[in-house]
Amino acid sequence: MKIAKHRLSASALALGLFTSLGAQNTLADPIPAEEPGTTSAESAPKDWTNADGLLEAMGANINDAQFMKNWNLKFGGWIETSVSGNTNNSPDGFNGTITFNDRTGEIQMNQFYLFIQKAIEVNGDSFDLGGRFDFLYGSDAIFTQAFGVPAFDPQTGLPLNRGHWDLHLTSHNDRFYSIALPQAYAELNLPVGNGLTVKAGHFYTPIGYEVVTAPDNFFVTKPYTFQYGEPFTHTGFLAGYTFNSNWSVMAGAVTGSATGGWDGNWDQQLGNWDFLGGVTWTSDDGGSSLGLTASAGERSENSSSAWAIYSIVGKHDFTENLHYVFQHDHGFADNVITANTIQNGTTEDASWYGINQYLFYDIQENLSAGIRAEWWRDANGFRVAGPARCGASLNVDNTPAGFSTFACGPNNFVYPFAASDYYALTLGLTYKPVPWILLRPNLRYDHADIPAFDAGQRHNQFLITGDLVVIF
């Protein structure tokens, strides 16, 4: 295919499009803030088997300071490290299409995570003001940055101005470690009805089931829905209202993105605003719930083509110890270059969709077992490409090719770039020897219609992965 000056080659487009990959998070914060008015004893070492975190076990819990109590502030965080073994040769060192735990035979420090939060008191009687700021350093950071403006336009293949929130906070000399600032928002409680909450700023998406924050997932590896089918973050506004114990809603507007409001930044594409919202039903006993979340709107300032996704998540407790989760996602992007059209320079309407099912069993208070089965389809070859880190690190530059990817060498480019079905079966345990230490061994089998694994040589992959999370 002949490409005009400054336009994208086939491999570059595959990488550039991938930088708009998304993943999901929840409105709930991973470690709740201390409730207003609560008090605690003077900071002193606590029995490490009963402490809530490492700092409390050491007698150095900053949240015991009077200043933190007076202002209802909460400081927290964790460190996560993992390692994966791949039964394939993996000559490039990557685990095919897998993100986050994407390296084989290497210890990764996935997340060194810190946050400071002032939680709000939600009620219908008084105004309250709070907020939160999150910092992430590690090998996961590149997947959670505000990359909603990709290096190249998904429709034209022309370079885009990407934004400057957290994409370039560290040197590109380091292939695997960088900084992300996934949350920086103010939060209000308005005394309307039962209390109307409003977030304003940069925050995790409510779309989907699994999340970025390491302590809040059961499995260490991530499903395709999370890796490729959903946003990670948004920039804008999101209001929430709880009618009663059964029904809650949220709605807002998000910006700073050239991919339909996904993973927006603060200084580009601010003229384009998209819808974000959802509704959740919960049973009277709290044992069942059904949630629908969605985002929809025009793709960018320069394109009125649609970009949208909806996610349905259902949960049910069969017994006190047996829990089931169902998830269905369906995403759409109109008038984009895909694997089907890249050779003739045209565009088409793309879609991606899938179903995840989870079953968890609590063996004892600190030990649970789980299974996750997933089918996911990239119907047009628009969303999935591996290794994912190569696409996420793509930037326009003055090299002869017009682009480069600091995380990958010339032999690590996207393989392959084609429509496919993907299947994954994951088995795992979650074990907490103490409340602030988390161990998660994980067995995972993947199959794809195309050779998406072992540097593009195989259709299958078997991973043995484990991680350790220490909560501060």
Secondary structure, 3 states (H helix, E strand, C coil): CCCCCCCCCHHHHHHHHHCCCCCCCCCCCCCCCCCCCCCCCCCCCCCCCCCCCHHHHHCCCHHHCHHHHHCCEEEEEEEEEEEEEECCCCCCCECCCCCCCCECCCEEEEEEEEEEEECCCCCCCCCEEEEEEEEEEECCHHHCCCCCCCCECCCCCCECCCCCCCCCCCCCCCCCCEEEEEEEEEEEEECCCCCEEEEEEEEECCCCCCCCCHHHCCCCCCCHHHHHHCCCEEEEEEEEEECCCCEEEEEEEEECCCCCCCCCCCCCCCCCCEEEEEEEEECCCCCEEEEEEEEEEEEECCEEEEEEEEEEEEEEECCCCEEEEEEEEEEEEEEECCCCCCCCCCCEEEEEEEEEEEEEEEEECCEEEEEEEEEEEECCCCCCCECHHHHHCEEECCCCCCEEECCCCCCCCCECCCCEEEEEEEEEEEEEEECCEEEEEEEEEEEECCCCECCCCECEEEEEEEEEEEEC
